[in-house]
Amino acid sequence: MKDTVMDQTNIDPAAMGRLAKALNFICGPKHAATQAMQKAADSGSEPDAKRARTLFLKLKPGERRAAMTMLSD
Protein backbone atom coordinates (compact mmCIF):
# COMPACT_ATOMS: atom_id res chain seq x y z
CA MET A 1 0.00 0.00 0.00
CA LYS A 2 1.33 3.44 -0.89
CA ASP A 3 1.94 5.97 1.90
CA THR A 4 0.34 9.38 1.68
CA VAL A 5 2.93 12.10 1.24
CA MET A 6 2.39 15.69 2.33
CA ASP A 7 4.05 18.17 0.02
CA GLN A 8 5.37 21.63 0.84
CA THR A 9 2.24 23.48 -0.30
CA ASN A 10 0.30 25.44 2.25
CA ILE A 11 -2.55 23.68 3.99
CA ASP A 12 -5.49 25.84 4.96
CA PRO A 13 -6.21 26.15 8.70
CA ALA A 14 -9.59 24.42 8.33
CA ALA A 15 -7.90 21.32 6.88
CA MET A 16 -5.32 21.37 9.67
CA GLY A 17 -8.16 21.57 12.18
CA ARG A 18 -9.83 18.50 10.66
CA LEU A 19 -6.51 16.67 10.67
CA ALA A 20 -5.98 17.67 14.32
CA LYS A 21 -9.36 16.11 15.18
CA ALA A 22 -8.39 12.92 13.38
CA LEU A 23 -5.05 12.80 15.19
CA ASN A 24 -6.83 13.43 18.48
CA PHE A 25 -8.87 10.29 17.87
CA ILE A 26 -5.94 8.18 16.64
CA CYS A 27 -3.05 9.35 18.82
CA GLY A 28 -4.78 11.12 21.70
CA PRO A 29 -5.03 14.76 22.73
CA LYS A 30 -1.63 14.88 24.47
CA HIS A 31 0.37 13.55 21.52
CA ALA A 32 2.89 16.09 20.18
CA ALA A 33 1.62 15.79 16.59
CA THR A 34 -1.99 16.38 17.70
CA GLN A 35 -1.05 19.44 19.70
CA ALA A 36 1.17 20.86 16.96
CA MET A 37 -1.53 20.37 14.32
CA GLN A 38 -4.12 22.08 16.52
CA LYS A 39 -1.75 24.98 17.21
CA ALA A 40 -1.09 25.35 13.47
CA ALA A 41 -4.82 25.28 12.77
CA ASP A 42 -5.46 27.96 15.39
CA SER A 43 -2.60 30.27 14.45
CA GLY A 44 -2.35 29.70 10.71
CA SER A 45 1.33 30.65 10.89
CA GLU A 46 3.92 29.12 8.57
CA PRO A 47 6.34 28.07 11.36
CA ASP A 48 3.53 26.29 13.23
CA ALA A 49 2.39 24.56 10.03
CA LYS A 50 5.96 23.46 9.27
CA ARG A 51 6.39 21.98 12.77
CA ALA A 52 3.02 20.21 12.54
CA ARG A 53 3.96 18.76 9.15
CA THR A 54 7.30 17.52 10.51
CA LEU A 55 5.64 15.80 13.46
CA PHE A 56 2.93 14.35 11.22
CA LEU A 57 5.56 12.78 8.98
CA LYS A 58 7.25 11.21 12.03
CA LEU A 59 4.07 9.26 12.85
CA LYS A 60 3.91 5.58 12.02
CA PRO A 61 2.71 5.00 8.44
CA GLY A 62 -0.48 3.35 9.71
CA GLU A 63 -1.30 6.37 11.88
CA ARG A 64 -0.75 8.76 8.98
CA ARG A 65 -2.88 6.62 6.69
CA ALA A 66 -5.66 6.39 9.26
CA ALA A 67 -5.70 10.17 9.75
CA MET A 68 -5.81 10.84 6.01
CA THR A 69 -8.56 8.25 5.59
CA MET A 70 -10.62 9.98 8.26
CA LEU A 71 -10.31 13.22 6.29
CA SER A 72 -11.62 11.60 3.14
CA ASP A 73 -14.75 10.24 4.87
Summary of the structure (lengths in Angstrom):
residues: 73
radius of gyration: 10.9
end to end distance: 18.6
largest distance: 33.6
contacts: 196
relative contact order: 0.21
helix: 70%
strand: 0%
